[in-house]
Amino acid sequence: MNTATGTGRRPVGVRLRRPDRGGAWLWAFAVVAAVELVAVATDVPAAQWLAKPLLAPLLLAWLWRVRAANVPIAVGLLLATAGDVALLVPSEIAFLVGMGCFLGTQLAFITAFVRHRRARPAAVTGYLALWAVANAMLWSRLGDLRLPVLGYSLALCLMAATATALGRRVALGGALFLFSDLLIGLGAAGTTVPGHGVLVMATYSAALFLISTGWAATSRR
């Protein structure tokens, strides 16, 4: 072929990049997360009802698009969606329902992580120590929520511990998930920090993103 006309072979070393599959889902997640943070900061419940229930489903859609979703991860994200909806309702019963949904999320994530790679004993020991200290500090201030928080926080810490075996991104996601829920626990005990709600949602959204994208990267190796 006549290469002078531009119809010949590509020069050696030139590669054509394919567009990232499913990138639109991650952009949609970023937009929805930003809307949620603004809605929390400005206290607009309608916008929170619109944005918060979409966070986990958008990441699940991305995982299916890149063929990195399995049953435990999908179940975990779906239960997180149910928990997000429950926690939008301002009542103690809804709070307990939300905690139950997120307990399912932690157990589903633990199942996925342990099946893929064994947890590090040092990480498990460290997170269990953190669990014991945190519950000891909050025990006298949680009232009727003591036992539910005790059980849920144990599953949460085990999820964060098992996440450390899947690389830095998933490990950081697990740690941020724990931090976000620790802030919720402090709020339930009557202690808040400046920008409490925004910080809870920022760390939670980042946790979901890091766990999902880190899982995709690890499971496809």
Secondary structure by P-SEA (a helix, b strand, c coil): cccccccccccccbbbbccccaaaaaaaaaaaaaaaaaaaaaccaaaaaacccaaaaaaaaaaaaaccccaaaaaaaaaaaaaaaaaacccaaaaaaaaaaaaaaaaaaaaaaaaabbbbaaaaaaaaaaaaaaaaaaccccccaaaaaaaaaaaaaaaaaaaccccaaaaaaaaaaaaaaaaaaaaaacccccaaaaaaaaaaaaaaaaaaaaaaaaaac
